[in-house]
Amino acid sequence: MPGPSQPSAEPSAKPSAKPRPLAGLRVLELARILAGPWAGQILADLGADIIKVEREGSGDDTRAWGPPFVPAADGGHLSSAYFHCTNRGKRSIALDFTKPEGQRIVKKLVARSDVLIENFKVGGLVKFGLDYQSLAPANPRLIYCSVTGFGQTGPSASRAGYDLMAQGIGGIMGMTGAADGPPLRVGVPIADIFSGVYSAVGILAALARRQQTGRGGYVDTALVDSTVGTLAFQALNYLVSGDVPKRIGNAHPNLVPYQEFPVSDGRVIIATGNDAQFVKLCAILGAPELAAVPAYRDNKGRLAHRTELVGKLCALTSQFKREELLDKLEAATIPAGPINDLDQVFADPQVIHRGMKIELDSATAKGGKIPGIRTPIVLDGTPMASDRPSPQLGEHTAEILREIGEG
């Protein structure tokens, strides 16, 4: 049995009933679509009580962003799959805070909350008295997180921002795609997702600071900031060299060979990270003499001769079947892998073992279950995932009202 300092190496696929690290934390979510709710779901998976405030009648816009919709036991549906990807673990209250009565209720909820998350345009909540400056004096411990397209300051602050725009403005699209093709966005909305992740990190940092000072604070997160913040070595390559990165498909700007290669029955990824791995790769491909060519002996030379070298390697890899080559590469400890479709992802033994796919009990869902993807954090062997499925619109309105003395 592992002791306290030796967490289990095998996380369970099923959410644990153990108390989670943020148990007792109260979060009010005045956010919709993806970035703000993504932050809320991370906190929910870590144990926080998330109250999601939704518009009466329609709720979060993404409830209608289907098909596909999660089928209900009664033959209807329980909102779109998109909505369920980012709202697990929350309680829903339906009200209209454009009206005084709704504002009064929200302010009562704020008074008992530790954190508020919102993603309205800059200044969008001022007219309702729900902005940070209006709420903080009555609740100085409040941590208020605003997620916008461009941030609270600067010449673009008032503009609406969307993931596709952020990927373009922030440089991701300009580097993504084939050399002779158009710029491409990443296949998932990474500007939204990273904004949600960075928001959660900012909130947790503010909570840690509050432990020391007793005061809350204001977290300002932006989609464009978050996109620029993920440029990593590409940004430093540019800032150091002055050379603007170009689109090079799946190749790596700093390493060769490090990309996808053809095989007789598909394509594989080969990612050599050093000269020794390149020597072993050439031997496996039946061309050890390639490693002895002076132009290819080190990574600098391979970068300079990328096109000719990759052409030679492609001719060699195409003679192998996918599994045959991957097995040989794995045996030689050369980083390599398949390019999976999602059906293959969720059939992968490692993904299954790590419990990335979860099934949440729901009496209202067809088959009694709603699928989900857990937050990829394992703490002391326990995977962080709420056991509460995404709420129906207004499902907890009466319950929440009773908690604040309005029932």
Protein Blocks (a to p, Z undefined) as FASTA:
>chain_A
ZZfklccfbdcfbdcfbdcfkgoiacddfbehjlmmmmmmmmmmnopacdddddehjlpf
klmmccdddddfkopaebjfklmmmmghiacddddfkbfklmmmmmmmmmmpfbdcddbd
ehklmmnopafklmmmmmmmbccddddfkojedjklmpccdfklmmmmnommmmgccfkb
ccdddfbdfklmmmmmmmmmmmmmmmmmmmmnopacdddddfklmmmmmnmmmmmmmmmn
opacddehjacfkbccddddddfkbcdddddfbfklmmmmmmmnopaklmmpmklmpmkl
mmmmmmmmmmmmmmmmmmpcfklmmmmmmmnopacdddddfklmmmpmklmmnomaccdd
dfkbghhiacddddfbdeehiacddfbdcddehklmmmmmmmnopZZ
